[in-house]
Amino acid sequence: MVKLAIEYENPAPTWWESGGRDLWAAIAEDPDAGSVLVDESVAESWLAQAATIPGWEGGPDYAPHPIYMKTADEGDEL
């Protein structure tokens, strides 16, 4: 399992307004959730689709995209 999480240091308004919000709502049980746990293959597929939405690129070096993937911690809930 991995975690997809909103990168709050990259607000990417164009991405969110161009379909990113709907894409996030499709994977998160709660559209207001800051993160979601998924299988790695699901996350990779989701990120590939997210990258096709305008505004995905162009964030700062430390937060290049509006969503990032990281390894889930043992304390993360499903």
mmCIF file as gemmi writes it, N, C-alpha and C atoms, coordinates in Angstrom:
data_model
loop_
_atom_site.group_PDB
_atom_site.id
_atom_site.type_symbol
_atom_site.label_atom_id
_atom_site.label_alt_id
_atom_site.label_comp_id
_atom_site.label_asym_id
_atom_site.label_entity_id
_atom_site.label_seq_id
_atom_site.pdbx_PDB_ins_code
_atom_site.Cartn_x
_atom_site.Cartn_y
_atom_site.Cartn_z
_atom_site.occupancy
_atom_site.B_iso_or_equiv
_atom_site.pdbx_formal_charge
_atom_site.auth_seq_id
_atom_site.auth_asym_id
_atom_site.pdbx_PDB_model_num
ATOM 1 N N . MET Axp A 1 ? 0.833 -1.182 0 1 0 ? 1 A 1
ATOM 2 C CA . MET Axp A 1 ? 0 0 0 1 0 ? 1 A 1
ATOM 3 C C . MET Axp A 1 ? 0.878 1.246 0 1 0 ? 1 A 1
ATOM 4 N N . VAL Axp A 2 ? 0.377 2.254 -0.681 1 0 ? 2 A 1
ATOM 5 C CA . VAL Axp A 2 ? 1.036 3.557 -0.714 1 0 ? 2 A 1
ATOM 6 C C . VAL Axp A 2 ? 0.001 4.62 -0.391 1 0 ? 2 A 1
ATOM 7 N N . LYS Axp A 3 ? 0.502 5.797 -0.132 1 0 ? 3 A 1
ATOM 8 C CA . LYS Axp A 3 ? -0.374 6.916 0.173 1 0 ? 3 A 1
ATOM 9 C C . LYS Axp A 3 ? -0.259 7.955 -0.934 1 0 ? 3 A 1
ATOM 10 N N . LEU Axp A 4 ? -1.391 8.368 -1.47 1 0 ? 4 A 1
ATOM 11 C CA . LEU Axp A 4 ? -1.447 9.536 -2.341 1 0 ? 4 A 1
ATOM 12 C C . LEU Axp A 4 ? -1.883 10.685 -1.451 1 0 ? 4 A 1
ATOM 13 N N . ALA Axp A 5 ? -1.193 11.8 -1.543 1 0 ? 5 A 1
ATOM 14 C CA . ALA Axp A 5 ? -1.5 12.919 -0.662 1 0 ? 5 A 1
ATOM 15 C C . ALA Axp A 5 ? -1.449 14.239 -1.424 1 0 ? 5 A 1
ATOM 16 N N . ILE Axp A 6 ? -2.264 15.156 -0.97 1 0 ? 6 A 1
ATOM 17 C CA . ILE Axp A 6 ? -2.263 16.503 -1.542 1 0 ? 6 A 1
ATOM 18 C C . ILE Axp A 6 ? -0.976 17.194 -1.117 1 0 ? 6 A 1
ATOM 19 N N . GLU Axp A 7 ? -0.314 17.821 -2.062 1 0 ? 7 A 1
ATOM 20 C CA . GLU Axp A 7 ? 0.898 18.594 -1.791 1 0 ? 7 A 1
ATOM 21 C C . GLU Axp A 7 ? 0.46 20.034 -1.57 1 0 ? 7 A 1
ATOM 22 N N . TYR Axp A 8 ? 0.289 20.399 -0.316 1 0 ? 8 A 1
ATOM 23 C CA . TYR Axp A 8 ? -0.23 21.728 0.013 1 0 ? 8 A 1
ATOM 24 C C . TYR Axp A 8 ? 0.727 22.855 -0.344 1 0 ? 8 A 1
ATOM 25 N N . GLU Axp A 9 ? 1.994 22.538 -0.576 1 0 ? 9 A 1
ATOM 26 C CA . GLU Axp A 9 ? 2.957 23.564 -0.968 1 0 ? 9 A 1
ATOM 27 C C . GLU Axp A 9 ? 2.939 23.818 -2.468 1 0 ? 9 A 1
ATOM 28 N N . ASN Axp A 10 ? 2.077 23.099 -3.188 1 0 ? 10 A 1
ATOM 29 C CA . ASN Axp A 10 ? 1.873 23.317 -4.616 1 0 ? 10 A 1
ATOM 30 C C . ASN Axp A 10 ? 0.362 23.411 -4.842 1 0 ? 10 A 1
ATOM 31 N N . PRO Axp A 11 ? -0.213 24.592 -4.719 1 0 ? 11 A 1
ATOM 32 C CA . PRO Axp A 11 ? -1.674 24.717 -4.808 1 0 ? 11 A 1
ATOM 33 C C . PRO Axp A 11 ? -2.246 24.387 -6.183 1 0 ? 11 A 1
ATOM 34 N N . ALA Axp A 12 ? -1.493 24.572 -7.253 1 0 ? 12 A 1
ATOM 35 C CA . ALA Axp A 12 ? -1.874 24.192 -8.619 1 0 ? 12 A 1
ATOM 36 C C . ALA Axp A 12 ? -3.342 24.468 -8.946 1 0 ? 12 A 1
ATOM 37 N N . PRO Axp A 13 ? -3.786 25.709 -8.853 1 0 ? 13 A 1
ATOM 38 C CA . PRO Axp A 13 ? -5.209 25.994 -9.113 1 0 ? 13 A 1
ATOM 39 C C . PRO Axp A 13 ? -5.677 25.542 -10.489 1 0 ? 13 A 1
ATOM 40 N N . THR Axp A 14 ? -4.825 25.659 -11.493 1 0 ? 14 A 1
ATOM 41 C CA . THR Axp A 14 ? -5.227 25.224 -12.838 1 0 ? 14 A 1
ATOM 42 C C . THR Axp A 14 ? -5.526 23.734 -12.854 1 0 ? 14 A 1
ATOM 43 N N . TRP Axp A 15 ? -4.686 22.935 -12.198 1 0 ? 15 A 1
ATOM 44 C CA . TRP Axp A 15 ? -4.894 21.494 -12.168 1 0 ? 15 A 1
ATOM 45 C C . TRP Axp A 15 ? -6.201 21.144 -11.454 1 0 ? 15 A 1
ATOM 46 N N . TRP Axp A 16 ? -6.421 21.735 -10.302 1 0 ? 16 A 1
ATOM 47 C CA . TRP Axp A 16 ? -7.645 21.442 -9.542 1 0 ? 16 A 1
ATOM 48 C C . TRP Axp A 16 ? -8.893 21.855 -10.315 1 0 ? 16 A 1
ATOM 49 N N . GLU Axp A 17 ? -8.83 22.986 -10.987 1 0 ? 17 A 1
ATOM 50 C CA . GLU Axp A 17 ? -10.006 23.504 -11.709 1 0 ? 17 A 1
ATOM 51 C C . GLU Axp A 17 ? -10.207 22.83 -13.064 1 0 ? 17 A 1
ATOM 52 N N . SER Axp A 18 ? -9.176 22.182 -13.598 1 0 ? 18 A 1
ATOM 53 C CA . SER Axp A 18 ? -9.253 21.564 -14.928 1 0 ? 18 A 1
ATOM 54 C C . SER Axp A 18 ? -9.596 20.079 -14.886 1 0 ? 18 A 1
ATOM 55 N N . GLY Axp A 19 ? -9.972 19.575 -13.748 1 0 ? 19 A 1
ATOM 56 C CA . GLY Axp A 19 ? -10.352 18.173 -13.635 1 0 ? 19 A 1
ATOM 57 C C . GLY Axp A 19 ? -9.689 17.446 -12.487 1 0 ? 19 A 1
ATOM 58 N N . GLY Axp A 20 ? -8.681 18.038 -11.891 1 0 ? 20 A 1
ATOM 59 C CA . GLY Axp A 20 ? -7.999 17.399 -10.773 1 0 ? 20 A 1
ATOM 60 C C . GLY Axp A 20 ? -8.905 17.162 -9.579 1 0 ? 20 A 1
ATOM 61 N N . ARG Axp A 21 ? -9.768 18.111 -9.299 1 0 ? 21 A 1
ATOM 62 C CA . ARG Axp A 21 ? -10.692 17.96 -8.17 1 0 ? 21 A 1
ATOM 63 C C . ARG Axp A 21 ? -11.595 16.737 -8.372 1 0 ? 21 A 1
ATOM 64 N N . ASP Axp A 22 ? -12.118 16.575 -9.573 1 0 ? 22 A 1
ATOM 65 C CA . ASP Axp A 22 ? -12.98 15.426 -9.862 1 0 ? 22 A 1
ATOM 66 C C . ASP Axp A 22 ? -12.193 14.118 -9.801 1 0 ? 22 A 1
ATOM 67 N N . LEU Axp A 23 ? -10.962 14.143 -10.294 1 0 ? 23 A 1
ATOM 68 C CA . LEU Axp A 23 ? -10.132 12.946 -10.256 1 0 ? 23 A 1
ATOM 69 C C . LEU Axp A 23 ? -9.83 12.567 -8.812 1 0 ? 23 A 1
ATOM 70 N N . TRP Axp A 24 ? -9.527 13.55 -7.974 1 0 ? 24 A 1
ATOM 71 C CA . TRP Axp A 24 ? -9.257 13.292 -6.561 1 0 ? 24 A 1
ATOM 72 C C . TRP Axp A 24 ? -10.508 12.739 -5.872 1 0 ? 24 A 1
ATOM 73 N N . ALA Axp A 25 ? -11.654 13.321 -6.164 1 0 ? 25 A 1
ATOM 74 C CA . ALA Axp A 25 ? -12.904 12.861 -5.557 1 0 ? 25 A 1
ATOM 75 C C . ALA Axp A 25 ? -13.219 11.423 -5.962 1 0 ? 25 A 1
ATOM 76 N N . ALA Axp A 26 ? -12.763 11.011 -7.131 1 0 ? 26 A 1
ATOM 77 C CA . ALA Axp A 26 ? -13.035 9.661 -7.609 1 0 ? 26 A 1
ATOM 78 C C . ALA Axp A 26 ? -12.235 8.605 -6.844 1 0 ? 26 A 1
ATOM 79 N N . ILE Axp A 27 ? -11.113 8.986 -6.256 1 0 ? 27 A 1
ATOM 80 C CA . ILE Axp A 27 ? -10.286 8.01 -5.553 1 0 ? 27 A 1
ATOM 81 C C . ILE Axp A 27 ? -10.389 8.136 -4.034 1 0 ? 27 A 1
ATOM 82 N N . ALA Axp A 28 ? -10.691 9.315 -3.551 1 0 ? 28 A 1
ATOM 83 C CA . ALA Axp A 28 ? -10.783 9.536 -2.104 1 0 ? 28 A 1
ATOM 84 C C . ALA Axp A 28 ? -12.22 9.31 -1.64 1 0 ? 28 A 1
ATOM 85 N N . GLU Axp A 29 ? -12.399 8.555 -0.558 1 0 ? 29 A 1
ATOM 86 C CA . GLU Axp A 29 ? -13.74 8.351 -0.028 1 0 ? 29 A 1
ATOM 87 C C . GLU Axp A 29 ? -14.374 9.671 0.364 1 0 ? 29 A 1
ATOM 88 N N . ASP Axp A 30 ? -13.559 10.561 0.889 1 0 ? 30 A 1
ATOM 89 C CA . ASP Axp A 30 ? -14.005 11.902 1.27 1 0 ? 30 A 1
ATOM 90 C C . ASP Axp A 30 ? -13.243 12.889 0.388 1 0 ? 30 A 1
ATOM 91 N N . PRO Axp A 31 ? -13.936 13.629 -0.48 1 0 ? 31 A 1
ATOM 92 C CA . PRO Axp A 31 ? -13.237 14.548 -1.383 1 0 ? 31 A 1
ATOM 93 C C . PRO Axp A 31 ? -12.401 15.602 -0.659 1 0 ? 31 A 1
ATOM 94 N N . ASP Axp A 32 ? -12.682 15.816 0.632 1 0 ? 32 A 1
ATOM 95 C CA . ASP Axp A 32 ? -11.91 16.779 1.411 1 0 ? 32 A 1
ATOM 96 C C . ASP Axp A 32 ? -10.719 16.142 2.115 1 0 ? 32 A 1
ATOM 97 N N . ALA Axp A 33 ? -10.536 14.834 1.918 1 0 ? 33 A 1
ATOM 98 C CA . ALA Axp A 33 ? -9.417 14.13 2.547 1 0 ? 33 A 1
ATOM 99 C C . ALA Axp A 33 ? -8.098 14.641 1.993 1 0 ? 33 A 1
ATOM 100 N N . GLY Axp A 34 ? -7.105 14.712 2.847 1 0 ? 34 A 1
ATOM 101 C CA . GLY Axp A 34 ? -5.788 15.155 2.424 1 0 ? 34 A 1
ATOM 102 C C . GLY Axp A 34 ? -4.933 14.045 1.861 1 0 ? 34 A 1
ATOM 103 N N . SER Axp A 35 ? -5.353 12.796 2.121 1 0 ? 35 A 1
ATOM 104 C CA . SER Axp A 35 ? -4.596 11.652 1.611 1 0 ? 35 A 1
ATOM 105 C C . SER Axp A 35 ? -5.509 10.441 1.511 1 0 ? 35 A 1
ATOM 106 N N . VAL Axp A 36 ? -5.022 9.435 0.776 1 0 ? 36 A 1
ATOM 107 C CA . VAL Axp A 36 ? -5.773 8.194 0.591 1 0 ? 36 A 1
ATOM 108 C C . VAL Axp A 36 ? -4.781 7.054 0.434 1 0 ? 36 A 1
ATOM 109 N N . LEU Axp A 37 ? -5.107 5.883 0.998 1 0 ? 37 A 1
ATOM 110 C CA . LEU Axp A 37 ? -4.282 4.684 0.858 1 0 ? 37 A 1
ATOM 111 C C . LEU Axp A 37 ? -4.818 3.83 -0.275 1 0 ? 37 A 1
ATOM 112 N N . VAL Axp A 38 ? -3.928 3.408 -1.162 1 0 ? 38 A 1
ATOM 113 C CA . VAL Axp A 38 ? -4.31 2.577 -2.305 1 0 ? 38 A 1
ATOM 114 C C . VAL Axp A 38 ? -3.173 1.611 -2.627 1 0 ? 38 A 1
ATOM 115 N N . ASP Axp A 39 ? -3.478 0.605 -3.425 1 0 ? 39 A 1
ATOM 116 C CA . ASP Axp A 39 ? -2.431 -0.275 -3.931 1 0 ? 39 A 1
ATOM 117 C C . ASP Axp A 39 ? -1.492 0.535 -4.823 1 0 ? 39 A 1
ATOM 118 N N . GLU Axp A 40 ? -0.244 0.137 -4.867 1 0 ? 40 A 1
ATOM 119 C CA . GLU Axp A 40 ? 0.74 0.88 -5.652 1 0 ? 40 A 1
ATOM 120 C C . GLU Axp A 40 ? 0.371 0.939 -7.135 1 0 ? 40 A 1
ATOM 121 N N . SER Axp A 41 ? -0.149 -0.145 -7.68 1 0 ? 41 A 1
ATOM 122 C CA . SER Axp A 41 ? -0.524 -0.146 -9.101 1 0 ? 41 A 1
ATOM 123 C C . SER Axp A 41 ? -1.658 0.84 -9.365 1 0 ? 41 A 1
ATOM 124 N N . VAL Axp A 42 ? -2.59 0.953 -8.442 1 0 ? 42 A 1
ATOM 125 C CA . VAL Axp A 42 ? -3.684 1.928 -8.573 1 0 ? 42 A 1
ATOM 126 C C . VAL Axp A 42 ? -3.119 3.34 -8.518 1 0 ? 42 A 1
ATOM 127 N N . ALA Axp A 43 ? -2.21 3.57 -7.59 1 0 ? 43 A 1
ATOM 128 C CA . ALA Axp A 43 ? -1.604 4.895 -7.458 1 0 ? 43 A 1
ATOM 129 C C . ALA Axp A 43 ? -0.846 5.294 -8.72 1 0 ? 43 A 1
ATOM 130 N N . GLU Axp A 44 ? -0.088 4.365 -9.277 1 0 ? 44 A 1
ATOM 131 C CA . GLU Axp A 44 ? 0.669 4.673 -10.489 1 0 ? 44 A 1
ATOM 132 C C . GLU Axp A 44 ? -0.256 4.992 -11.655 1 0 ? 44 A 1
ATOM 133 N N . SER Axp A 45 ? -1.324 4.242 -11.786 1 0 ? 45 A 1
ATOM 134 C CA . SER Axp A 45 ? -2.301 4.497 -12.846 1 0 ? 45 A 1
ATOM 135 C C . SER Axp A 45 ? -2.985 5.838 -12.625 1 0 ? 45 A 1
ATOM 136 N N . TRP Axp A 46 ? -3.349 6.123 -11.387 1 0 ? 46 A 1
ATOM 137 C CA . TRP Axp A 46 ? -4.015 7.375 -11.052 1 0 ? 46 A 1
ATOM 138 C C . TRP Axp A 46 ? -3.085 8.548 -11.35 1 0 ? 46 A 1
ATOM 139 N N . LEU Axp A 47 ? -1.823 8.438 -10.949 1 0 ? 47 A 1
ATOM 140 C CA . LEU Axp A 47 ? -0.861 9.522 -11.19 1 0 ? 47 A 1
ATOM 141 C C . LEU Axp A 47 ? -0.625 9.744 -12.678 1 0 ? 47 A 1
ATOM 142 N N . ALA Axp A 48 ? -0.622 8.684 -13.463 1 0 ? 48 A 1
ATOM 143 C CA . ALA Axp A 48 ? -0.465 8.823 -14.914 1 0 ? 48 A 1
ATOM 144 C C . ALA Axp A 48 ? -1.638 9.619 -15.487 1 0 ? 48 A 1
ATOM 145 N N . GLN Axp A 49 ? -2.824 9.341 -15.009 1 0 ? 49 A 1
ATOM 146 C CA . GLN Axp A 49 ? -3.996 10.096 -15.471 1 0 ? 49 A 1
ATOM 147 C C . GLN Axp A 49 ? -3.935 11.541 -14.967 1 0 ? 49 A 1
ATOM 148 N N . ALA Axp A 50 ? -3.519 11.723 -13.733 1 0 ? 50 A 1
ATOM 149 C CA . ALA Axp A 50 ? -3.417 13.076 -13.162 1 0 ? 50 A 1
ATOM 150 C C . ALA Axp A 50 ? -2.438 13.933 -13.959 1 0 ? 50 A 1
ATOM 151 N N . ALA Axp A 51 ? -1.378 13.317 -14.447 1 0 ? 51 A 1
ATOM 152 C CA . ALA Axp A 51 ? -0.352 14.052 -15.19 1 0 ? 51 A 1
ATOM 153 C C . ALA Axp A 51 ? -0.849 14.57 -16.53 1 0 ? 51 A 1
ATOM 154 N N . THR Axp A 52 ? -1.973 14.071 -17.008 1 0 ? 52 A 1
ATOM 155 C CA . THR Axp A 52 ? -2.519 14.538 -18.288 1 0 ? 52 A 1
ATOM 156 C C . THR Axp A 52 ? -3.368 15.803 -18.133 1 0 ? 52 A 1
ATOM 157 N N . ILE Axp A 53 ? -3.66 16.179 -16.914 1 0 ? 53 A 1
ATOM 158 C CA . ILE Axp A 53 ? -4.502 17.359 -16.662 1 0 ? 53 A 1
ATOM 159 C C . ILE Axp A 53 ? -3.627 18.61 -16.648 1 0 ? 53 A 1
ATOM 160 N N . PRO Axp A 54 ? -4.044 19.671 -17.351 1 0 ? 54 A 1
ATOM 161 C CA . PRO Axp A 54 ? -3.258 20.909 -17.353 1 0 ? 54 A 1
ATOM 162 C C . PRO Axp A 54 ? -3.003 21.412 -15.932 1 0 ? 54 A 1
ATOM 163 N N . GLY Axp A 55 ? -1.763 21.857 -15.699 1 0 ? 55 A 1
ATOM 164 C CA . GLY Axp A 55 ? -1.386 22.398 -14.406 1 0 ? 55 A 1
ATOM 165 C C . GLY Axp A 55 ? -0.641 21.416 -13.524 1 0 ? 55 A 1
ATOM 166 N N . TRP Axp A 56 ? -0.472 20.164 -13.997 1 0 ? 56 A 1
ATOM 167 C CA . TRP Axp A 56 ? 0.237 19.157 -13.214 1 0 ? 56 A 1
ATOM 168 C C . TRP Axp A 56 ? 1.7 19.541 -13.023 1 0 ? 56 A 1
ATOM 169 N N . GLU Axp A 57 ? 2.325 20.024 -14.063 1 0 ? 57 A 1
ATOM 170 C CA . GLU Axp A 57 ? 3.74 20.423 -14.018 1 0 ? 57 A 1
ATOM 171 C C . GLU Axp A 57 ? 3.864 21.883 -13.574 1 0 ? 57 A 1
ATOM 172 N N . GLY Axp A 58 ? 5.041 22.246 -13.163 1 0 ? 58 A 1
ATOM 173 C CA . GLY Axp A 58 ? 5.319 23.662 -12.944 1 0 ? 58 A 1
ATOM 174 C C . GLY Axp A 58 ? 5.415 24.105 -11.505 1 0 ? 58 A 1
ATOM 175 N N . GLY Axp A 59 ? 5.303 23.18 -10.569 1 0 ? 59 A 1
ATOM 176 C CA . GLY Axp A 59 ? 5.462 23.563 -9.169 1 0 ? 59 A 1
ATOM 177 C C . GLY Axp A 59 ? 6.93 23.778 -8.833 1 0 ? 59 A 1
ATOM 178 N N . PRO Axp A 60 ? 7.202 24.226 -7.624 1 0 ? 60 A 1
ATOM 179 C CA . PRO Axp A 60 ? 8.599 24.409 -7.217 1 0 ? 60 A 1
ATOM 180 C C . PRO Axp A 60 ? 9.318 23.069 -7.115 1 0 ? 60 A 1
ATOM 181 N N . ASP Axp A 61 ? 10.633 23.101 -7.086 1 0 ? 61 A 1
ATOM 182 C CA . ASP Axp A 61 ? 11.433 21.873 -7.027 1 0 ? 61 A 1
ATOM 183 C C . ASP Axp A 61 ? 11.044 20.982 -5.849 1 0 ? 61 A 1
ATOM 184 N N . TYR Axp A 62 ? 10.712 21.575 -4.719 1 0 ? 62 A 1
ATOM 185 C CA . TYR Axp A 62 ? 10.388 20.797 -3.529 1 0 ? 62 A 1
ATOM 186 C C . TYR Axp A 62 ? 8.935 20.293 -3.527 1 0 ? 62 A 1
ATOM 187 N N . ALA Axp A 63 ? 8.12 20.767 -4.449 1 0 ? 63 A 1
ATOM 188 C CA . ALA Axp A 63 ? 6.718 20.334 -4.553 1 0 ? 63 A 1
ATOM 189 C C . ALA Axp A 63 ? 6.285 20.442 -6.009 1 0 ? 63 A 1
ATOM 190 N N . PRO Axp A 64 ? 6.818 19.578 -6.886 1 0 ? 64 A 1
ATOM 191 C CA . PRO Axp A 64 ? 6.603 19.748 -8.326 1 0 ? 64 A 1
ATOM 192 C C . PRO Axp A 64 ? 5.182 19.47 -8.816 1 0 ? 64 A 1
ATOM 193 N N . HIS Axp A 65 ? 4.388 18.696 -8.054 1 0 ? 65 A 1
ATOM 194 C CA . HIS Axp A 65 ? 3.049 18.315 -8.491 1 0 ? 65 A 1
ATOM 195 C C . HIS Axp A 65 ? 2.041 18.531 -7.361 1 0 ? 65 A 1
ATOM 196 N N . PRO Axp A 66 ? 0.767 18.66 -7.679 1 0 ? 66 A 1
ATOM 197 C CA . PRO Axp A 66 ? -0.236 18.895 -6.635 1 0 ? 66 A 1
ATOM 198 C C . PRO Axp A 66 ? -0.55 17.665 -5.776 1 0 ? 66 A 1
ATOM 199 N N . ILE Axp A 67 ? -0.195 16.481 -6.242 1 0 ? 67 A 1
ATOM 200 C CA . ILE Axp A 67 ? -0.392 15.237 -5.491 1 0 ? 67 A 1
ATOM 201 C C . ILE Axp A 67 ? 0.925 14.467 -5.523 1 0 ? 67 A 1
ATOM 202 N N . TYR Axp A 68 ? 1.26 13.821 -4.419 1 0 ? 68 A 1
ATOM 203 C CA . TYR Axp A 68 ? 2.475 13 -4.402 1 0 ? 68 A 1
ATOM 204 C C . TYR Axp A 68 ? 2.164 11.628 -3.815 1 0 ? 68 A 1
ATOM 205 N N . MET Axp A 69 ? 3.056 10.69 -4.093 1 0 ? 69 A 1
ATOM 206 C CA . MET Axp A 69 ? 2.924 9.325 -3.587 1 0 ? 69 A 1
ATOM 207 C C . MET Axp A 69 ? 4.068 9.054 -2.63 1 0 ? 69 A 1
ATOM 208 N N . LYS Axp A 70 ? 3.736 8.375 -1.517 1 0 ? 70 A 1
ATOM 209 C CA . LYS Axp A 70 ? 4.779 7.947 -0.592 1 0 ? 70 A 1
ATOM 210 C C . LYS Axp A 70 ? 4.387 6.596 -0.008 1 0 ? 70 A 1
ATOM 211 N N . THR Axp A 71 ? 5.35 5.916 0.558 1 0 ? 71 A 1
ATOM 212 C CA . THR Axp A 71 ? 5.1 4.626 1.186 1 0 ? 71 A 1
ATOM 213 C C . THR Axp A 71 ? 4.206 4.835 2.401 1 0 ? 71 A 1
ATOM 214 N N . ALA Axp A 72 ? 3.221 3.98 2.555 1 0 ? 72 A 1
ATOM 215 C CA . ALA Axp A 72 ? 2.322 4.07 3.69 1 0 ? 72 A 1
ATOM 216 C C . ALA Axp A 72 ? 3.053 3.667 4.957 1 0 ? 72 A 1
ATOM 217 N N . ASP Axp A 73 ? 2.768 4.343 6.05 1 0 ? 73 A 1
ATOM 218 C CA . ASP Axp A 73 ? 3.328 3.999 7.355 1 0 ? 73 A 1
ATOM 219 C C . ASP Axp A 73 ? 2.479 2.92 8.005 1 0 ? 73 A 1
ATOM 220 N N . GLU Axp A 74 ? 3.048 2.185 8.939 1 0 ? 74 A 1
ATOM 221 C CA . GLU Axp A 74 ? 2.302 1.13 9.623 1 0 ? 74 A 1
ATOM 222 C C . GLU Axp A 74 ? 1.072 1.683 10.333 1 0 ? 74 A 1
ATOM 223 N N . GLY Axp A 75 ? 1.123 2.912 10.786 1 0 ? 75 A 1
ATOM 224 C CA . GLY Axp A 75 ? 0.01 3.504 11.518 1 0 ? 75 A 1
ATOM 225 C C . GLY Axp A 75 ? -1.104 4.041 10.622 1 0 ? 75 A 1
ATOM 226 N N . ASP Axp A 76 ? -0.882 4.051 9.325 1 0 ? 76 A 1
ATOM 227 C CA . ASP Axp A 76 ? -1.91 4.557 8.413 1 0 ? 76 A 1
ATOM 228 C C . ASP Axp A 76 ? -3.095 3.607 8.399 1 0 ? 76 A 1
ATOM 229 N N . GLU Axp A 77 ? -4.285 4.185 8.394 1 0 ? 77 A 1
ATOM 230 C CA . GLU Axp A 77 ? -5.498 3.383 8.376 1 0 ? 77 A 1
ATOM 231 C C . GLU Axp A 77 ? -5.967 3.151 6.95 1 0 ? 77 A 1
ATOM 232 N N . LEU Axp A 78 ? -6.551 1.99 6.728 1 0 ? 78 A 1
ATOM 233 C CA . LEU Axp A 78 ? -7.128 1.679 5.422 1 0 ? 78 A 1
ATOM 234 C C . LEU Axp A 78 ? -8.465 2.35 5.268 1 0 ? 78 A 1
